Amino acid sequence: MAQSSTTPVVVAKDLVAGYLPGVNILNGTNLYANKGELVGIIGPNGAGKSTFLKAIFGLVQVRGGSIELNGEDITGLKANKLVARGVGFVPQNNNVFPSLTIEENLQMGMYQDSKRFEERLEFVTGIFAELGKRLKQRAGSLSGGERQMVAMSRALMMDPAVLLLDEPSAGLSPARQDEAFIRVSEINKAGVTTIMVEQNARRCLQICDRGYVLDQGKDAYTGTGRDLLNDPKVIGLYLGTLGA
């Protein structure tokens, strides 16, 4: 849980960002994540949730505002530099190398620090035990939920200060969705600060320490997951249509 006396791991202030010139998706978004927290981001389609994660990870041009990691400005750094600084990112789609084995996918996650492979492999297979038994299997033969596990594991190989998850339950069956949320909780309980964008709003708020509701590129509401679940405005505006 959060330790408010320490510097937050991630702070995003007044972020303005977008893909096309003159068209902003984020319009002054704010967020912070303390060490060990699980922070959820929900909101309607087009609110800027995934864009927000991509802005943190250097995949979208930031036009205004700032992003800090452990007190250092990382605004605008490219993804490879951010991985080296301790930012892990799991995209929603195309998140494994299908022609490579599970082990080779995990090695790809360690290309900047290959000497620690065995140590980190032990950590991730402690969370995803079934992957440890199938390291020689090609990732392309895995189900969607299993691929999601490989993608999360690969991002964890570099021992990130923060893990960014873009809709980990997307496209999965209801049973697999439950598994995905359990996995996210287990990663967080292992001490990894986690920021998760999720379309299944209710489930997200049930497991997160704090949540943010994004709407039209701004943080419209924020609070503990429990507070947001019980907030009449959030229920009326968002939870009625999101992941009911």
N, C-alpha and C positions, 0 to 999 in steps of 0.2 A: 504494500500500500504506500501511498504518497508520504514523503517526508518534506513538509512544507518549508522547513528551515534551510533546506539545501537548494542549490541552483537547479531549476528544471532541466531535464535532459534536452527537451525541444521547446523552443518558443517561436511561434510565428506571429508577427505583428503586422496588421493592416495590409495583408498580402493582396496585391493586384496582379493578375496574370491571365494570359489567354493564348490561343493558338494562332489567331489571325491578327494582322495589324489593325489596331483601332477597335478590336472586339474583345472585351474583357469578360472572362468567365468568373473570375474571383474579383470581388469588389470591396476589398478591405476586410479579409477574413482573419480571425484571431484564434489561436489555440496554444495551449501549453500542455506538456506531459511531464510529470514528475517521475523520478526513478522508481521503477517497479510497477508503475501504473498500467492499467489497460484502459485506453481511451477509445471510445466509439464515436463514429461520425455517421449520422443518418440524415435523411432529407429526401425530398421528391426527386424524380428523374430530372436531370438538367440543372441541379442545384450547385454543381461544381465539386462534388465529393471526390471523385477520382482525379479531377484536375488538381485539387488541393494536394493530394499525395504526390502526384507527378511534379508539382511545383517544388515540393520539398526535396524530391529526388533529382532535380535538375533536368527533367524531361520537358518542362514547359517554361517559356520565358517569363521570368518575374519582372514586372514593370514598376512595381512599387512595393514598399514595405520591406521586411527583413525576416530572415530565418536564422536562428541560433541553435547550435548543438553544444551542450555543456558550456555555455557562455561565450562560444566563439562564433563569429559570423560565417555562415556557409552559403549565404544567398548567391545563387547563380553558379555554384560549382557544378562541374559535370559529374555524371553518375559514378565513373570510376574513382574519382577523387573522394566522393561521398562514401563509397563502400570502404575505402581505406580509412576514412575518418570514423566509421562505425555506424553507417546507415544501411540497413537491409531493406529490400523492397521485393514484394511478391506481387507481380501483376495478375490481373484477372484471367487473361488468355495467353496462350502460347508461352507458358511459364516453365516448360522443361525442354531439354534437348532429346527428342523422341528416338533418334538413332543411337544414342549413348545409353550405357547401362546406368542403373541407379548410382552405383559407386562413381562412375565417370561424371555424372551430373554433380555429385557432391564435390568431386575434385575440381570441377569448373568453378564452384563457389569459393574455392581456396586458392585460386591461381595467384593471388597477391601475397599469400602467406602459407605456402604449401608445406612448410616444415611442421606445422601444427595439425596436419591432417588426422593422424590417429587420435590425438587428444580430442579434437572437435567431433570426429566420427563417434567416439564414445558418448559424447554429450547428446548428439542428436538421436542416436539409436536408443539412448536412455528414454527419450520422449516418444520416438517412433520405433518401437521395438521390432515391428514386422518388417520394416525396411532393412534392418540389420540382417535378416534371414534371407533377403532377396537381392543382395547387392549386385549380382551378376545379371539380373533381369533387365531387359531393355525397357526404357521408360515409355516408349511408344506402345507397349503392350499393356500398360496399366489403365485402370479405370480413371474417370475424372477425379474422384476423391483421392485415389492413390497418387495421381500426378500432383494434386494439391499438396499432399504430404511431402513429396520429393522437393517441390518448389520451396515450401517453408523450410525444409531441412537445409537446402542449398543456401538460402539466405542466412540461416543461423550458423553456417560453417565459419564465417568470419567473426563470430562472437560480437554481433552488433550491439551498439549502445541503445539503438531503437530499431524496432522492426515495423515496417509499414506494410499492411495487408489490404489489398484492394479486392473487396467483395469475396472473401474466402468461401462463401457458401453458394456462389452463383453457379447455376447450371447443374447442381447436384440434386439427387432425390431427397425427399424429406429425411430419410434415415441417415443418408450421407451428410446432409446439412447438420444434423445433430452431432455427428462425429466431428465435423469441421469445427464447430463451436467448442466442443470438448478439447480438441487439439489446441485451439487458440488459448483456452484457459490454462492448459498444461504448460504451454510455452511461457505464458506470463507468470505462472506459479514458479517456474524454474528461474525467475529473476529477470526476464527479458522485458524491458519497457516496450509496450506495443500500442500502435495506433492503427485502428481498423475502420475502414469504410465498409458499410454493410447495408444492403437493401432490406434485409429481414430485420426491421427496426426493433420489434419487440424482443427478439432473441438477443440482439446486440446489446440492448439496454439491460437485459437481465444479467449479463455476465460482465459488463464493463464497470470500472470504478466511477468514471465520469463520462458524460456524453456531450456531444455538440450536435445541434440541429442546424444544418446549413439550408439556406433558402435564398435563391437568386444571388449566390456567390458571397453571402454574408452569414456569420454565425448568429442565427435568430434567437436561439435559446441554448443555455448550457446549465449543467448541474450534475449531481450524481445520477447514475443510471436509474436508481430507484425513484428519485425525485421526478425525473423526466417521464418515467413510466406512469406516474400518478398525477402528472400535471394536466389539468383539464384542457388548457390551450394546446398542448402538444398532442394530447389524445384526439382532440377535435380536428386539428389541422393536419396531423401527420399519421398518427397511429391507426386512424380509421381506414386509411388506404395503404399503409405500408406494412407488409408482412403480417397481416391480421391472421 
